[in-house]
């Protein structure tokens, strides 16, 4: 399976399972959409590596609906675009790191005070920072 197929599958899964509806809270939708993308990438071995650098040209209508939803919810268009891009790239990078993690064997060479990385918690913390930044910009 090539990168385009994995990318298409990831976009379809995110778009199909998390399409916004007018009554949705945009904050919750944004977070759920990003989490769904992460889960989709994690479903395939090397999913993030295969997805990196792809362009979702076959999914433009779904992306437009997502953008229209954010803008209709009060998010400035440019901020919505950049937040979706940042969340997507952050998610691919996070999953890339998670899928490259070889496990506890690496920790033997680390200093005692080096924190153990919990991928789920690190992802949620980064997602919160992106979402909080978008909320801040929307409230300006």
Secondary structure, 3 states (H helix, E strand, C coil): CCHHHHHHHHHHHHHHHCCCCCCCCHHHHHHHHHHHHHHHHHCCCCHHHHHCCCCCHHHHHHHHHHHHHHHHCCCCHHHHHHHHHHHHHHHHHHHHHHHHCCCHHHHHHCCCCCCCCCHHHHHHHHHHHHHHHHHHHHCC
